[in-house]
């Protein structure tokens, strides 16, 4: 019963993610919450949660790859600064 009623908590953390990491990358979270999840009559479908999970995993993988020392040379180059 507790697990099946955690959607408001998840919605809160999606909005908190946008508040702490404000930017275009985290913009889909509040759009998903206010634009789709809260407008559903009962609960969002499984595909919605699958999309949120896949987007979050892809975002975390991108942030992990961006922090690797291999890419440090690329991010510090002059071409990247003016692109």
SULHU-V965638 format. One record per backbone hydrogen bond with DSSP energy under -1.0 kcal/mol. CO is the residue of the C=O (numbers start at 1). NH is the residue of the N-H. E is the energy in kcal/mol with one decimal. If there is no record, write none. Layout:
# SULHU-V965638
CO|NH|E ; CO|NH|E
This chain:
# SULHU-V965638
3|6|-1.1 ; 6|10|-2.1 ; 7|11|-2.8 ; 8|12|-2.2 ; 9|13|-2.0 ; 10|14|-1.9 ; 11|15|-2.0 ; 12|16|-2.6 ; 13|17|-1.8 ; 14|18|-1.4 ; 15|19|-2.0 ; 16|20|-2.4 ; 17|21|-2.4 ; 27|31|-1.5 ; 28|32|-2.5 ; 29|33|-2.3 ; 30|34|-2.9 ; 31|35|-2.2 ; 32|36|-1.0 ; 32|37|-2.9 ; 33|38|-2.4 ; 45|49|-1.3 ; 46|50|-2.2 ; 47|51|-2.4 ; 48|52|-2.3 ; 49|53|-2.5 ; 50|54|-2.6 ; 51|55|-2.6 ; 52|56|-2.2 ; 53|57|-2.4 ; 54|58|-2.4 ; 55|59|-2.4 ; 56|60|-2.4 ; 57|61|-2.3 ; 58|62|-2.3 ; 59|63|-2.4 ; 60|64|-2.2 ; 61|65|-2.5 ; 62|66|-2.2 ; 63|67|-1.0 ; 65|68|-1.1 ; 71|75|-2.4 ; 72|76|-1.4 ; 74|77|-1.1 ; 77|81|-1.3 ; 78|82|-1.5
